[in-house]
């Protein structure tokens, strides 16, 4: 997505563009974004799909800007919970994780994701990196062994304190913890409280949004506690073996977090991907795992002598019809069925427009169908169809001579919103832009004006066509298929970074339009 030149007042938070003899160019930057690696004790659900779509939309946006992008997702496959789930399914842990990992991998084609890699923690490349990070932390004097007794929550795969229980149960998993004593390795997390506090002070946007940063800041102010980072093989043997101690396997989080490094080739810091993309620009995570990414992960990286991520972007949970998803209630939504019924672009649009990243959001079939009928079919689809029909009727099916348009305020607001990861605000601004076009049609009434002032109608038609070109670019990160259909209807070829110019005047006079079927036909319900 090529940005306006300095004279066009680009967003200062976005890399500056420059104009030369060969046209508009942009300084290329790198952008490394990750989803959490998804835990394979059950099939993918709506929350996994939501996280993946948000990450993909941001990755696509940066590619359109011309940035070099690396987008990572994958599966977290170790731990006692997986081992027990495999046993309940009468399968070996490896076969169990193979099947479920493939189900998560299938989200990529279903949701039209563009992840550059899919990492599994059972891969040798990952185990190699996880063991190396352990060795570095140990060399730093941050790993030690001690006996521990307490209440163990299998759902969390960690010890839980009495004060965190509700009616004797873990409030998140609604199960009673098990009394357990063990001798495990610990990581000296408490040692890093002052360093991480200092990092937070110097990097105000390290954790986004502010409310989630404040939650982590409160924990820091209380002081971090050392954390158990291994499990005896008598508890679970399904994990990455601890270096030099075959009686222990790594705690699932100490293992899992290193995937963000190992996918880039760590421990080989001279690997091309590692040199180009580390540190991460955005770790996109759900609020339930904020603490691991925003407190434990930085400490692990400091201990290993590695650079910290730029941002931890924390999103809320999705409820269904106002209730937490639950097999007991029967309201778990299958993302594959959702795409089958509504199409990937509709699902992607719903996630990015209806749900606000920093808040919890709610899904319902009524809401997604309202968005489909109002936003997509009526406002976007009808505007495209109406415009193309008028161009056929009043301009012989070709782009009229260029004319002026009012797009700059919408483009600037859109880019500002995308820069702060506010996808809902960015899309809202696009739909304000579309509404302004509908208003222009109603005010001019081309079917009347064409009889007395065909030049004015031609000017309006160019404005509509060029505005749709710009709108297609802006929705492309979220609705890539729809954007390409609009692009094709305008007589343009493939929507690519070098052609995605967010500046007025991209359409050439005389370009034949290609009117096709409606973008969003009526739902068969």
Secondary structure as UniProt FT lines:
FT   HELIX           6..8
FT   TURN            12..13
FT   STRAND          17..20
FT   TURN            21..22
FT   STRAND          23..26
FT   STRAND          30..35
FT   STRAND          38..39
FT   TURN            40..41
FT   HELIX           46..65
FT   STRAND          68..76
FT   HELIX           80..88
FT   TURN            89..90
FT   HELIX           93..105
FT   HELIX           107..111
FT   STRAND          117..120
FT   TURN            121..122
FT   HELIX           124..139
FT   TURN            140..141
FT   STRAND          143..153
FT   TURN            154..157
FT   STRAND          158..160
FT   HELIX           162..164
FT   STRAND          165..166
FT   TURN            167..168
FT   STRAND          169..170
FT   TURN            171..173
FT   STRAND          178..187
FT   HELIX           189..192
FT   HELIX           193..202
FT   TURN            204..205
FT   STRAND          207..208
FT   HELIX           210..222
FT   STRAND          227..228
FT   STRAND          230..232
FT   TURN            233..235
FT   STRAND          241..242
FT   TURN            243..244
FT   STRAND          245..250
FT   HELIX           252..256
FT   TURN            257..258
FT   HELIX           259..262
FT   TURN            263..267
FT   TURN            269..270
FT   HELIX           272..277
FT   STRAND          282..286
FT   HELIX           287..289
FT   HELIX           290..291
FT   HELIX           292..296
FT   HELIX           297..303
FT   TURN            304..305
FT   STRAND          311..315
FT   STRAND          318..320
FT   TURN            321..322
FT   STRAND          323..324
FT   TURN            327..330
FT   HELIX           335..342
FT   HELIX           344..354
FT   TURN            357..358
FT   STRAND          361..363
FT   HELIX           365..370
FT   HELIX           371..381
FT   HELIX           382..394
FT   TURN            396..397
FT   HELIX           408..419
FT   TURN            420..421
FT   HELIX           423..444
FT   HELIX           446..449
FT   TURN            450..452
FT   HELIX           454..476
FT   TURN            477..478
FT   HELIX           480..489
FT   TURN            490..491
FT   TURN            497..499
FT   TURN            509..510
//
